[in-house]
Structures are given as structure tokens and as C-alpha cells.
Amino acid sequence: MIDLSNVSLKYDNKTTALQNVNLSIDSGEFVFIVGASGAGKSSIIKLLLREKVATTGIVSVNGANVGRLKQHQIPLYRRKLGVVFQDFRLIPNLNVYDNVAFSLRVTNSSNKFIRNRVPYILNLMGLEHKAKSFPNEISGGEQQRVALARAIVNDPPIIIADEPTGNVDPELSHEILELLQGINQCGTTVIMVTHEQDMVKRFGGRTITIDNGRVVFDDVILPAGRG
């Protein structure tokens, strides 16, 4: 589903962000991408979102060479990706219901579909009682769940979670990761970028470690207490 083949990325200031990265992620996998700040994790996300184009090598998603997408093709491509950011990126003047519905409205979904789909997703996230609340009226953990609801409401085949637990406490981090694992168990590919090594060790799973722009580890880690 996702392939990076001999991918390098240099920014305009000549900084080398990625060096000869090779990795493949199959459909339905749950993958952690870990590494220190500045290691290159965010650069991989930017390539997948087509915010940047690889300097050398090929980034392929569902068989398509992402670097060769024309400008008018990029919005349609991105609609097939659900993205959750550390800073939530909720629209402050829209309530919870409309923040989630926004992802459907930009794809011209019917009003009937939106009326059925949004309450279902809010219930799945435990947010049905917050539908009319605005982002500044709910907790950080609830805001992150709204962001997750917005990411999955279109039923995308791939979820990219970029430091989704960075602004919440450890208990909510655990909850968010369990929600992502539940989404994955329904067949969605999940890529979670994080610097929280302890959480990765606790949950276990395929882990790709990036250091100085290179893949230095790619293997399955057993959950803590096993193996």
C-alpha cells in the first residue's frame, strides 16, 4: 500500500531530512514511526501528504507515484487519507458536530448521509453528548477525539496520526492509542508518529525508528511483559 524506495529529501536550506529511506507498509498494518525531534519523522509525513516531493527516490501510495501528482490531483488524493495532528486543528467557530461534518461537506456528501454518519462516529468516539459544544468548551482529550472522529468519518483506507498523544495526559494517551488500534482492527492502515518510546514498548507492534534521516530499526516489538 505504501512504499518509499531510496527516498531522500533535502530542504531549500540544504538541510538533509531523509537519506536513502526504504520501507513498505502493507494494507491493514499498524505501524509506529519513532525517533527524536528532528530525526525525520515529520518529513515522511510531509511526503505522504504531498506537502513535499522527494529529492530522489519514489513515494508510492496505492500504486500511485505521489511525487508525480499534478496540483489539481492533490486534494482528491488527500481525501483518501485521514490525518490527526498534535495540535488538533479544529475549526474554532464550528461546534463538534460541524467540525466532524466538515470533512464530508467538502467531498459533497449528501445531507442525508451526513445526518446518519456524523452521529454514528460521534457515538463511536463517546462524543455524542458534546455534539453542540465548541472546541473551547471541551477538554484537550475530547478535542483530540473530535480530531480523530473527523479523520475517520470519510472511512479512509489510511490514517496518519502525527504525535496524537503529545498534548494529552498519559491516561488519555492510552485511550487514544486504544481507539486507533480499534480502527486498525476494522481494516484501516494506521501510521502513528511518536517520540514516546515507553508507550510503544508498552503496546508493542511494528516499529520503524528514524535517526538522522535514516531507518535504523524496523521490526516487531512485543508488548511489555511478553517475550
VEXDREN-2710 file (C-alpha; in Angstrom, 1 decimal):
% VEXDREN-2710
k/r/px/py/pz
1/MET/0.0/0.0/0.0
2/ILE/2.8/2.4/0.9
3/ASP/6.3/2.2/-0.4
4/LEU/9.3/4.5/-0.1
5/SER/12.1/3.4/-2.4
6/ASN/15.5/5.0/-2.0
7/VAL/13.9/8.2/-0.8
8/SER/16.0/11.2/0.1
9/LEU/14.7/14.7/0.9
10/LYS/16.7/18.0/1.1
11/TYR/15.0/21.2/2.1
12/ASP/15.7/24.5/0.4
13/ASN/18.2/25.5/3.1
14/LYS/20.2/22.4/2.1
15/THR/19.3/20.5/5.2
16/THR/19.1/16.8/4.5
17/ALA/16.0/15.5/6.2
18/LEU/15.9/11.9/4.8
19/GLN/18.7/9.7/3.4
20/ASN/18.0/6.7/1.2
21/VAL/14.9/5.6/3.1
22/ASN/13.4/2.3/2.1
23/LEU/10.2/1.0/3.7
24/SER/6.9/-0.7/2.9
25/ILE/3.7/-0.7/4.8
26/ASP/1.0/-3.2/3.9
27/SER/-2.7/-2.7/3.8
28/GLY/-4.2/-3.2/7.3
29/GLU/-0.9/-2.7/9.2
30/PHE/-0.5/-0.7/12.4
31/VAL/2.9/0.9/12.4
32/PHE/4.7/3.2/14.8
33/ILE/7.3/5.6/13.4
34/VAL/9.5/6.7/16.2
35/GLY/12.6/8.9/16.7
36/ALA/13.8/12.0/18.4
37/SER/12.8/15.5/17.4
38/GLY/14.4/16.4/14.1
39/ALA/15.1/12.7/13.2
40/GLY/13.0/12.9/10.0
41/LYS/9.6/11.5/11.2
42/SER/7.7/14.7/10.1
43/SER/9.4/14.7/6.8
44/ILE/8.0/11.2/6.0
45/ILE/4.5/12.6/6.8
46/LYS/5.0/15.6/4.6
47/LEU/6.0/13.3/1.7
48/LEU/2.9/11.1/2.3
49/LEU/0.6/14.1/2.4
50/ARG/2.3/15.5/-0.7
51/GLU/3.3/18.7/1.1
52/LYS/6.9/17.9/-0.1
53/VAL/8.3/16.0/-3.0
54/ALA/11.2/13.6/-2.6
55/THR/14.5/15.0/-3.9
56/THR/15.4/11.5/-5.0
57/GLY/13.5/8.1/-5.0
58/ILE/9.9/7.2/-5.2
59/VAL/7.0/7.6/-2.8
60/SER/4.1/5.3/-3.8
61/VAL/0.7/5.1/-2.2
62/ASN/-1.8/2.6/-3.5
63/GLY/0.3/2.2/-6.6
64/ALA/0.4/5.9/-7.4
65/ASN/3.7/7.8/-7.6
66/VAL/2.8/10.6/-5.2
67/GLY/5.6/12.9/-6.4
68/ARG/4.1/12.9/-9.9
69/LEU/0.6/14.0/-8.9
70/LYS/-0.5/17.2/-10.6
71/GLN/-1.5/20.1/-8.4
72/HIS/-5.2/19.6/-9.2
73/GLN/-5.0/15.9/-8.2
74/ILE/-3.6/16.6/-4.7
75/PRO/-6.9/17.5/-2.9
76/LEU/-8.6/14.3/-4.2
77/TYR/-5.6/12.2/-3.2
78/ARG/-5.6/13.7/0.3
79/ARG/-9.2/12.9/0.8
80/LYS/-8.2/9.2/1.0
81/LEU/-6.0/9.9/4.0
82/GLY/-7.3/10.6/7.5
83/VAL/-4.9/12.8/9.4
84/VAL/-4.7/13.5/13.1
85/PHE/-2.4/16.3/14.3
86/GLN/-0.9/17.0/17.7
87/ASP/-2.4/20.5/17.8
88/PHE/-5.9/19.1/16.8
89/ARG/-6.6/21.8/14.1
90/LEU/-10.3/22.1/14.9
91/ILE/-12.2/25.0/13.5
92/PRO/-12.9/27.2/16.5
93/ASN/-16.2/28.7/15.3
94/LEU/-17.8/25.3/14.5
95/ASN/-19.3/23.0/17.1
96/VAL/-18.2/19.4/17.4
97/TYR/-20.9/18.1/15.1
98/ASP/-19.9/20.6/12.3
99/ASN/-16.2/20.0/12.8
100/VAL/-16.7/16.4/12.0
101/ALA/-19.3/17.0/9.3
102/PHE/-16.9/19.4/7.6
103/SER/-14.8/16.5/6.2
104/LEU/-18.0/15.2/4.5
105/ARG/-19.3/18.5/3.2
106/VAL/-16.0/19.2/1.3
107/THR/-16.5/15.9/-0.5
108/ASN/-20.1/16.9/-1.4
109/SER/-21.7/14.1/0.6
110/SER/-25.4/14.3/0.8
111/ASN/-27.1/15.9/3.8
112/LYS/-28.9/12.6/4.5
113/PHE/-25.6/10.7/4.6
114/ILE/-24.1/13.4/6.9
115/ARG/-27.1/13.2/9.3
116/ASN/-26.6/9.5/9.6
117/ARG/-22.8/9.2/9.5
118/VAL/-21.8/12.0/11.9
119/PRO/-23.8/10.9/14.9
120/TYR/-22.6/7.3/14.4
121/ILE/-18.9/8.5/14.5
122/LEU/-19.5/10.8/17.5
123/ASN/-21.1/7.9/19.4
124/LEU/-18.2/5.6/18.4
125/MET/-15.8/8.2/20.0
126/GLY/-18.0/8.8/23.0
127/LEU/-18.8/12.3/22.0
128/GLU/-22.5/12.2/21.3
129/HIS/-23.2/14.4/24.3
130/LYS/-20.7/17.0/23.1
131/ALA/-22.2/17.5/19.6
132/LYS/-23.3/21.1/20.2
133/SER/-20.2/22.1/22.1
134/PHE/-17.4/24.3/20.6
135/PRO/-13.7/23.4/20.8
136/ASN/-13.0/25.9/23.6
137/GLU/-15.8/24.3/25.7
138/ILE/-14.3/20.8/25.8
139/SER/-11.2/19.2/27.3
140/GLY/-7.9/18.5/25.4
141/GLY/-8.7/14.8/25.3
142/GLU/-12.1/15.5/23.9
143/GLN/-10.7/17.8/21.3
144/GLN/-8.3/15.0/20.2
145/ARG/-11.2/12.6/19.9
146/VAL/-13.0/15.1/17.8
147/ALA/-9.9/15.3/15.6
148/LEU/-9.9/11.6/15.3
149/ALA/-13.6/11.4/14.5
150/ARG/-13.1/14.0/11.7
151/ALA/-10.2/11.9/10.4
152/ILE/-12.2/8.6/10.2
153/VAL/-15.7/10.0/9.2
154/ASN/-14.8/9.5/5.5
155/ASP/-13.8/5.9/6.2
156/PRO/-10.3/6.5/4.6
157/PRO/-8.1/3.4/4.0
158/ILE/-5.1/5.1/5.7
159/ILE/-4.9/7.0/9.0
160/ILE/-1.8/9.1/9.7
161/ALA/-1.6/10.2/13.4
162/ASP/1.2/12.7/13.9
163/GLU/2.0/12.8/17.6
164/PRO/-1.7/12.4/18.5
165/THR/-0.9/12.0/22.2
166/GLY/1.5/14.9/22.5
167/ASN/-0.9/17.3/24.2
168/VAL/-2.8/14.9/26.5
169/ASP/-2.0/13.2/29.8
170/PRO/-0.8/9.5/30.0
171/GLU/-4.3/8.1/30.7
172/LEU/-5.8/9.8/27.6
173/SER/-2.7/8.8/25.6
174/HIS/-3.6/5.2/26.4
175/GLU/-7.2/5.8/25.4
176/ILE/-6.3/7.4/22.1
177/LEU/-4.0/4.6/21.2
178/GLU/-6.7/2.0/22.0
179/LEU/-9.1/3.9/19.7
180/LEU/-6.5/3.9/16.9
181/GLN/-6.0/0.1/17.5
182/GLY/-9.7/-0.4/17.3
183/ILE/-9.9/1.5/14.0
184/ASN/-7.0/-0.7/12.7
185/GLN/-8.8/-3.9/13.7
186/CYS/-11.6/-2.9/11.3
187/GLY/-9.0/-3.0/8.4
188/THR/-7.7/0.6/8.3
189/THR/-4.0/1.1/7.9
190/VAL/-2.7/3.2/10.8
191/ILE/0.6/5.0/10.8
192/MET/1.3/6.6/14.2
193/VAL/4.3/9.0/14.5
194/THR/5.5/9.5/18.1
195/HIS/8.5/10.2/20.2
196/GLU/7.0/8.3/23.2
197/GLN/9.2/5.2/23.2
198/ASP/7.8/4.0/26.5
199/MET/4.2/3.9/25.1
200/VAL/5.4/2.0/22.0
201/LYS/7.2/-0.6/24.3
202/ARG/4.0/-0.9/26.4
203/PHE/1.7/-1.6/23.5
204/GLY/4.2/-3.3/21.1
205/GLY/3.8/-3.8/17.3
206/ARG/5.8/-3.0/14.2
207/THR/8.1/-0.1/14.9
208/ILE/10.2/1.9/12.5
209/THR/12.9/4.0/14.1
210/ILE/14.3/7.0/12.3
211/ASP/17.6/8.6/13.3
212/ASN/19.3/11.4/11.4
213/GLY/17.1/10.8/8.4
214/ARG/17.7/7.1/8.1
215/VAL/15.8/4.0/9.0
216/VAL/17.9/2.3/11.8
217/PHE/15.3/-0.2/13.0
218/ASP/12.3/-1.9/11.5
219/ASP/10.9/-4.9/13.4
220/VAL/8.0/-6.0/15.6
221/ILE/8.3/-5.2/19.3
222/LEU/6.5/-7.4/21.7
223/PRO/4.3/-5.7/24.3
224/ALA/5.9/-5.2/27.7
225/GLY/5.7/-8.3/29.8
226/ARG/5.7/-10.6/26.8
227/GLY/8.5/-12.4/25.0
END
